[in-house]
């Protein structure tokens, strides 16, 4: 009996979940294809209205995902360092003697 009930729940879950996922995927594919970023739609438009044109960046990452990859690597390095030193960052430090230290002092 429990196996039959489990299979029934899994079946109902699939009946509810699969159409929902398909609808969400379909909904997000209906949007206009050429999405432009904030820089292109707002910042460049206002800059042109005020007579300022865009200039080449100091460090040009070029076309593609090089800048995205650089942020990914920086996040991985920062996450590793933060995870490695987590206890040192979060826990209280134990005082070794000195004013305000609790415990026996010599």
N, C-alpha and C positions, 0 to 999 in steps of 0.2 A: 504493500500500500504506500509506504513513504516514497518508494522509487517512482511509482505512478504519479504521485503528487508533485514530485520534483520535476519529472518530465513535462507535466502540464504547466508548471510555472515557467520553465525554460521556453516552452512553446509560446506562452502568452507574452513573455518578455520580448521574444523575437517579433511577434506580431505587432507589438507597440513600438519597439525600438527601430526596426529596419525602415518602416515608412517615415518615421520622424527624421532619421539620418538622411534618407533620400530626399525628403522635402527641404531640409536645411541646405544640403549640397546644391539642389536645384535653385533654391532661392538666391544663394550667393553667386551663382553663375549667371543670373539674369541681369546683373548690373552692367553699366556701360564699361567697355573694355579699357579705354585709355584713361586709367586713373592717373591724375597728376598730383604731385606732392604739394605741400604747403609752400615750399620755396617757389615753385613755378606759378602757382595760382595767386598767391597773396603777396609774398615778399617781392618777387620780380615785378609784379604789376604796380605796386606802390613805388618801388624804386624808379621805374620808368616814368611814372607820373611826376616825380620830383627831380627828374633829370639825371639820375644816377644809373649807370649801366653796370652790369656784372663784369668782374674781371677774373682772370685765371687764378685759381687757388695757389698758395705758396707751395704746398706739397700736393701734387695732382695724383690721386689714386687711379686715374684712368677710368675706362668703362668697365662695368662688371661689378663683381662682389668682393673686390679686394678690401675695401674699407669695412664691409660687413665681417669679413674673415678676421681682420685686425681686431675689431671689437669682440669677436668671439674668443680669440686667443687671450685677449686681456681679461675677459670675464672668467675664463678657465683658470688662468694664473692667479687672479685675485680670489676666486673661490677656493682654489687649492690652498693658498696661503692662509685665508681666513679659517678654513676647516682645520688646517694643521695646527694653528695657534689658537683655536677656539677657547680652550680652557684658560689660556693666559689672557685672552681678551675679555672674557665674561666673568670669571671667578674672582673672588676677593683675594687680594694679596696678603700673605701672612707677614706681619712685621717681625723682624728679628731684633728685639731689644728696642731701645730708643723711647722717646716720650709717647705715652698713650698705648704702649704695647701691653697686651694682657698676658697673664701667666707669670711664672717666677722669673725674676730678673736677678742677674748675678752682679 
